[in-house]
């Protein structure tokens, strides 16, 4: 699963799934299920920056980020991909996924908000699979209402 957006060509977006086709030292090539194309995913670098000179000398440096300059007191570089076998509803917030399997037997589906978040992750109703049985009638009514609101 890809965890970033390509905002210039929209070749891939946050939540796209695919298959690793090739790897290099600084990139991975993923065949994106949604588009059928192959996307080159590169490392992303994030900075922890402040606009004033930090107290700790030697622990920070001045850097230009885009059009602005700041003192960077830390950075991380990571590959924005994750194995997509399972995730929680909370961690999936903000993602749009092509295929979703949702286990509805948990009592948390008694909350209409969490049920909606879980059900609304999927791009289309055809990509959604529900497993399990709701615990009681009120949970079933909430689940039906959430599914209707998505159609």
Buried (B, 14 or more C-beta within 10 A) or exposed (E): BBBBBBEEEEBBBBBBBBEEEEEEEEBBBBBBEBBEEBBBBEEEEEBEBEEEEEEEEEEBEEEEEEEEEBBBBEEEEEBBBEEBEEBEBEEBEEBBBBBBEBEBEBEEBBEBEBBBBBBBBBBEEEEBEBEEEBBEEEBBEBBEEBBEEEE
